[in-house]
């Protein structure tokens, strides 16, 4: 390890980048760290490597004090009290231990355009796009520019603040499928949220004493260059926000934003971007997927994963309340799956998270009664509206609103529907413990994971794409994932509804070159004896009247029923140009309240599909080119030929 440098302006990001084992050196961390008081926690619980990371971070950021988190209820109450005092949160007396945070209006979503992967060469991070085309499959930054970005922002950025040291485990502590991280942050909101979203605290530090390896994550809400923080209740530096990842050093650095995916660094940054690079090295998959268990009327249980872009119904499906009699759904996770083939050749998955960070608007007793039974206890809400009876409100909760209740919008202003503006921000969130979910799966924390029999891809496709179709084989399924497209959502900084390419629902989250990622997926075929079947679903097709053709929500269990029968190799399908769809009368619609035009919802307009494949080809050619495996180009060519000849 290099000598620790005394002045913050001299410290180089390269110090943070060092790999290998740290010397077993006593750094004098007892009641202080480099002259900075330790206000809470036991410094002796830190391993030498963690101590070194904390020392480097203190030297760079210059906090007034250091707080080593233990994850206890006592600590959590202390943090809540601090946030109440500065106005970061307000209490919600209508519920048990629930709180509302309102962010700076400039800090409300993931900032994809300011999120970078740092590798020695650009080609390691992103495919080389066609000349004159802007690449959209990630952003690359050089090591020198990453160092520059850090040293332009971080020196002294925590002056006057506390640096919290947050030890966390992605996945059950001690599971062979889990990984550990250490996040340093100057945000009590981040600490309280990480306590919900990860296994956080003393047990993780104890586990680190056994294994030693961890992902380093440095976060600051930042201080604007002019030194003026607009809102002391929600400090941030939106003009200079940046999120950096250095995969070969297992390092995440985030500055300027306190919002979810930008600051809860165990989530997208670790579980997907860094996670996917670790998965490639170690031969497994880190994916933007929910995990659910479905028990059929015969008592047979099957586990599925599904990859949808954010705000496309993942949480609703993960907490499905099935309308089909005799079916039971249990939730393992609603957002991220880490999957690895076991010694028997079965693909097994864990949910690396400990909570749900769900989109609030659209969640209601009508659309997701399970979520509504989950969130009104021990939850931090962010950017939803506040009600005069001490509760929360967002679009979709109209039927739950008591008469005479007044609403304050997410900006803190009086609100009524006639304003024409939403009461809650479209990307407002609930952060709630997964263990509270009334249908949480009994095996959701099984260290061995659950066995996966089917993988679903899908997105918002208002035209042309059928309700459900099945891949012919593994390579065809990988092609379906690579070719995914969906309407853009409020989870990122895009305006308006446009059809975007979102391969594997991972477009903002790849930790390395997408072409290499697809090759890694193809290689999984040789790892497993019992490969899951792959499907594509589309709950969002619209008819000529502009209304959704499929009622969705609990009725999606009818589609799941067909998937389970295909997993069991029942002959209940019809081959089409795009894949296998339910044969006539094989999608069970008995008892449905809504009439569904199956002919239309499974129609495959030739003109639409000719343009669809042309758009996919243009996307592959312009964005990925030679980096895309030839097997995927072959699948596209065969699809085009089937469309020409069969539709």
N, C-alpha and C positions, 0 to 999 in steps of 0.2 A: 504494500500500500504506500502511496506517496506521502511525504511529510504533510501534515496539516498546516494550512496557510493561515496566518493570523488575521489579515485584513480582508473584509468581505469583497472588496473590489478586485482583489488578486485571485480569489478562488475561481478555479476553472471548472466548467461543467465536466471536464474530463475526469475530475476527482470523483464525481458522482457516477461516472461510467465504468470505474474500475471493476474488473471481474476477478474471480478466484477468491480464495479464503483470506480473510483479514488476519493479521497477527493477533495472537492472544495477548494483547497489551492492555494494561490498566490505564484508562484515559482520565482517571480522577473524577469519574461520574458518581458522586455520592449525594450531596445535597445541591450540587450545581453542575451545569454543563457549560464549560468554557466561560465561567463567571456568570452564567444565567441561572437564576434560581429554578429549582424543580419544585413547583407549587403543589404537585399531586403525583402520587405513584412511587413505585420502587425502582430506582435505577439499576439495582442489582438483579432485577428480573430480565434485563436486556442482555442478549448475547453480545460478544465482541463485535460482530458484524453489524448488528443493529445499533450499538453504541457509536460505531464509526459513522454510519449513515446519519444518525441524529446530530453528531458533532459537525459533520460537513454542512448539514442543513441549517444548524444554528449559526455557524460562521457566516453563511451566505445571507440568511434572512434576518438575523439579529432580533429575535423576539425578546420581549421583556422577561418572559418566564416560559418554562416547559412543563407540560402536563402529560404524564405517561398514563394512558387510559387502561383501566382494568375491566371495563364493561359492566360494572356493578350498578344496581339500582340507585345506590347512594350517589354515585358519580352522575348518573343520568338526571337525577333530581337537581343536582348542582348546575348542570349544563342548562336545563330548562329554566332555572331561576335566573341564570345569567342572560339568557335570550329574552326572557320576559322583561328584565330590567332595561335592556337597550332597545326593546321594541321589535326584535326580529320575529317573535311569535306573539300571538294572543291566545288566551285560553278559549276552549269551546265547552262551556259548562253543561251543555245539553248531553254530552257524551262522557265516557270514562277515559281520562288521561289522553285527551285529543287536543291538538294545537293547530293553529293556522299561521303559516308564514306567507308574507307578501314580498316578492322580489322587486328589485329595481326593474322597471318596465323594459329596460335594455338587456335584461338577462333572463330570458324565458325559454330558451331552447338550446339543443346541441348546436355548436358552431362548426359545422362540417368544413366550411371553407378555411377555418383556422386550426384544423386538426391535422397533424403531420406524423409521418413515420420516418425515422432516421436510420439510414443504412449507408454503407460505404458507397454503393452505387445506386443510381436511380432505378435500374432495372430490377433490383432485389425487392423494391417496394411496389412499383406500379408497372404495368405493361407499357410498351412504347406505342403511343397512339399514332394514327396515320398523320402524315405531315399536314400541318394546318388545322388539325383537330385538337380541341382542348380535352385532355384526359379527365375522366370523371370517376376513375376507380382508385381513389385515394390521392393523397398529397405527400410528396417526398420533400425532405429537408436534409441537407448535408450535415455531417458532424460539426463542421466549422460554423455553419449557420445556426445549428441548434445551440452550440456554446454561446454564440453571439446573442441569440434570443433570450437565453437564460440570464446572461449577464447584463442585458439591457433592462430586465424586469425585476429580478429577484434580490439583488443586493439591498439589504435594509428594508425589504417589503413588509416585514412583520414587526417593525418597531412600534412599541406601544401595545402590542398584542401578545396573546399566548400561543405558543406552538403546541399543538396536541399531537402526541405520538399514538397512532391508532394501529394496533396489531389486529389483523383480521384473517380469517380462513375462508377461502372460496370452496364451499363444500363442507361436509361434516368434518370436524376436527379429527385428524388422524386417519381419514379415509385414504386409501392408495390413489384415489381419483382426485383428491383435493390438492389445493396449492395455497400457500401462505403469502400474505403481503404485509408491508408496513407503510401506512400513509402518514406523512406529517402534513398538518393543515393548520390554518389560523381561523377556522370556522367552527364554532360550536354546533351550528346547524348541520354541518357535514358529519361531525362526530355522532350526534344523536341519530342521524339518518343511517350512518354506517352500522350503528348498533342494531338497527332494525334489518338492514339489507344483508348483513354478513354475520358470521359467528365472530364476535369481536371481544377482545379482552385478555384476561390473565391466562385462560386455558390455551390460547394461541401462543403466548410467550412461552408457556411450559412445553408445548409441542415443538417450538423452535429450538429449544435446548436439545431435543433429540435429533432433529433433521437438519437444521441450520440454513437451508436454502429459502430465500424469499424474494418476492418482487418488490422493488423500491418505488414508492410513489410520493412525489413532493407536490403539494398543492398550496396555493395562496389565492385568496380572493383579490389580492392586489391593492395597490394604491396608485391612483392616476398620476401621471407624470407631473402635473401641476400641484400635487399634494392635497387636492381637495376631493374629499369623499362626498358625493352628492347626498347619499342617504346613509347615515350612520347605522341604521337598523339593517341595512343590506349593502355593505361595502362591496364594490366590484370595480373593475377597470375595463369596461366593454370595448374601448377603443384599442386596447392592447392585449385582449384575450388571446391565449394560444394554448393548445394542448399537444404535447409532444410525447412520442413513444420511441424508445431505443430498444428494439427486440433483443439484440445480441447481448445487452447488458441487463435485460429484464427490468427496465427503468421506464417510469411514467413521470412526466413533469407537466403540471397544469397551472396556468396563471390567469387571473382576471375574472373568472366566473364562479359563482356559488351554486349554479343550477345543476341539478341531477347528474346527467351523464358527463358533464364537464368537471364535476367536483367529487362525486361519489366514485372514486377511481377504481373500486372493485368491480363496477358494473361493466359498461361498454369497454373502457380502456383496458382493464385487466382480463375480464372474463371472455372478451372477444378479440380485441386487437393483439394484446400480448399473448393471450391464451391460445389464439390460433397459431402463433409462431411456435409456442411450446408444443402444441399438439402436432404440428408438422414434424418437429424434431423427434418427438417421442412416439409418433405413429397412432394418433387418435384424432378426434374431431371436437372443436370448440365452436358451437353454433348458436345462432339467434333463433332458438326454437323453444316452444313450450313442450311440456311432457305431461301426458295424462294417462290414467289407467281406466279401461272400460270393461265392465263385467256384463256379459250378456245374460239373457234369461236362464240359460243352462248353468250359470255359475262359473263360466270360463272367463278368466281375466286376461286382457291383452293391453300392452302399453304402446302408445303412439307418440311420435314427436311431430311438430308442425312449425314450419318457418313462414311467418308472414311479416311484412314490414310493420313498423310501429303504427299503432292506431288502426289496425286492420282486423281487429277482433280476436287477437291472441288470448287476452285475459278472459274474454267471454267464452272462448272454446275451452280454455283450461279449466274453467269453472262451469262447464255445461250442465244445465238442468234438463236432462233428456225428456222429450215428450213421448218417446216410444215406451210402452209399458214393459217393465221387467229389466230395463237397462239401468246400470249404475255407473256414474262417472266419478272418479277421484283425481284430485290434482296433485301432481308432483312439482310442477313449476310452470310459470306463465311467460318466461322470456328467454331463458338461456339453458342450453343443454351441453354438458360435456360427455362425450360418448367414446367408448373404447371396447374393442372386441376382447372377450375373456378367453380363458384357456379352452373352452368348449366351442369357440367360434361364434358365440352369441354377442350381439352388440348391446352393451349395457350403458345406461345413462344415469348421471346425477344432475340435480339442479344445484349449481354452485352457489346460488343465492339463498338468503334466509328470510326474504320478505318480498312483497310485491310493490313495485313502483309503477302504478297503473295510471293510465289516462282517465281523468274523472269524467269529463263531459261525455254523455252517451251511456254512462253506467247508471242503471236504475233498477228498481224492483221488477220492471217489465223485461229489461234486457239481460240483467245479470243479478238475480236475487242473491246468489251465493256471495258475490263480491260485496253487496250491500249488507250482508250479515257479517262480513269480515272486517270492514273498515272502520266501524264506529267505536273503536276501543284501541288505546295505545298507538294512535296514528298521528303522523304529521301530514297535514294537507298543505299544499302550496299553490297559491294563485287561484283558489276557488273563491266563491262569494261567501259572505257571512250573513247569517240571519239574526233578526232581533231577539229570537228566543235562544240564542247561544249556540246555534248549529251552523251547518254549511249548506251551500246550494250550488248547483251547476246545471247546465242545460241537460235535460233528461229527467230531472227530479221534480217536474211540475206536479205530478200526482201525489208526491210526498209532502208538499208544502202546506202547512196549516194556514187557515184563514187569518187574515190580518197581520201576518208576519211581514216585516219590512226587510228589504235586502240591500246590503252594501256590496258593491261589485269588487272585483279583485284589485282594483286600483284604490279602494277605500272611499268611493263615492256612492251616494244614494243611487239606487237602480230600480227601474221598472221596465217591463217588456216593451213599452211603447218607445223606448229609447232607440230600439233597433240595433243595439250593441249587445254582445254576450255579457252575461254577468260574471262568468268564470272565463279565464283565459282558455283558448282551445286546447292548449297543451298543459293545462293545470293537472296536478297529480295528487295521488294518495300514496303514502309510504307506510306500509302496514305489515306486521309480522305474519309470515306464511302459516305459522303454527295455529293461528286463530281461524283459519279457513275451515268451515264446518265439514268440507269434503276433502280435507287434506289426506293424501294417501298414507296408509300405515307404513309404507316402505319409503316414504319420501326422504328419509335420512339414512337409509340403508347404505353403509359404506361401500358395498359391492355394486350399488346402482340397481336399476330395474331393467329387464330385458325388453328391447325395442323390436317390434314386429312390423311397423309401418312408419314411413316418413311422408309427411304432407308438405307440399309447397303451395303457395297461393298468394293472391293479392286482390286489390280492387280493380276489377275489369268490367266496366259497364256494358261492353259489347263483345259478341263473338265467341268468348271463351266459355265452354260448357261448365255445368255445375261441378262435375267430377270426372276425371279420367285417370287411368292407370298407365304407368310406364310399362313397356314390353320387357325391359331388362334393366340391369344396373346402369349401363352406359346411357340408355335412353332416359332414365331417371335423373342422372347427373346433368344431361343436356337440359331437361325440363327446369332444373334448378338454375342452371347458368342462363337460361333464356327468360327468367321471370321478369314480368313487367307489372307495374301497379300505379294507380293514381298517387300523387304526392300527398303527404299528410302534414299536420301541424307540428309533428315532433321535430322537424328540422326547419331551417330558415328559408323555406321556399314559399312563394306566394302563388295562389291559384291552384286549380286542379289540372295537372297535366299528367299524361301517361309517361312514367319514367322507368327505365331499366333498373331493376333492383335484384341482381342475381343472388340467389340463396337468401334473400332478405338481408344480405350482409354488405351491400354496397358501401355504407359508411364505416364499416367495421373490419375490413380486411387488414390483417397485420403484415401482409406480404403480397407479392405479385399475384393478381387474380388468376392468371394463366397457370401458375404453379399450384395455386389453391385447387383449381379444377383437376389438375393432374393428381394431386393428393387424394381428392375424392375418388377418382377413378381407381387409384391404387388400393383403396379400401376393399375392393372386390376380392383381392387375393388374401386379405386378412381374415375374412369371415367365412364360416361354413354355412351359417343360416342368415343370409342377407335379408334385411327388411325389404318389403315391397315399397315402391315409391308411387305417390299419387299427386295430382294437382287439383285443388279445389278453388271454386270461385263463388262466394256467397253473394256477390254484388252485381250480377248481370241485371240489366234493366230492359224493360220492354219498350214498345213504341210510345207508351204513355209516360215514359220517364220514371216509372216506379220500379222498385226492385221486384224481380220475378220470383225470388225465393224468400220465404219469410225469415229464414235464419234462426239464430238463437237456439232454443230447445229443439227445433225441428232439424237442426244439423245432425242430431243423433240418427236420423234416417240415412244420412250419407255415411256416417260412421258405421252403421249396421252393415251396409254393403261392403265397406272397406274390410271389416272383420271377416265377412264371408269370403272375400278374395284372399285375405291372409291365410284362410283355411283351404284355399284352392278350390272353392266351389265354382262350378261352371255357370256363372250368373252374369257373364259379360258379353258385350258385342264389340268386335274389333272395328275401329274407325281409323281414318287417316292420322289422327292426332294421338290416339291411344285407345285403351279399353274403357268403354262406358257401360253403365248398367243395361243389361238386356231388358226387353219389354217385360213389364210387371215385376222386375227384380228390385226396383227401388220402392220400398214399402211405404205407401202414402195413406194407409188406412187410418181414419180418425183425424186427419188433418183438417183444421178449420179453414185454411186458405186453399183455394183452388190453384193448382200449378199446371201450367202448360208444359208438359214434359217434352213434347215435340220441339217447342221453341227453345226451351232452356238447354237442350242438348243439340240444337241445330249448329251446323258448322258451315257458315256462309263462305263459299269459295273465295269471293273477292276479299273478304276480311282476312282469311288465312293466307292468301297469296301475299297481301300487304304485310301481314304479321311476320311471315318468314323473311320477307325482303327487309323489314325493319331490323329483325334479329341479325340477319347476315350483315347489314350495314353496321350495326353496333359491334358485332364481333370483329369485322374487318377494320373499323376505324378506331376501336378502343383497345383491342387485344392483339389482333394480327397474328404474328408468328408465335406468340406466347401461348395461344390457345391450343390445347392438344388436338391432334388431327382427328381423334375419335369423335370430338364434339362437332367439328365441321362435317364429318361423315354423317352423324345423326341428323344434322340440319339438311344435308343434301337428300337423305332418304325421306325426311318429312316433306320436303318440297316436291319430291317425285310422287309421294302418296297423295298429296293434295291435288296435283295436276291430274293424276290418273283415277282417283277414287271419289273426288267431290264434284 
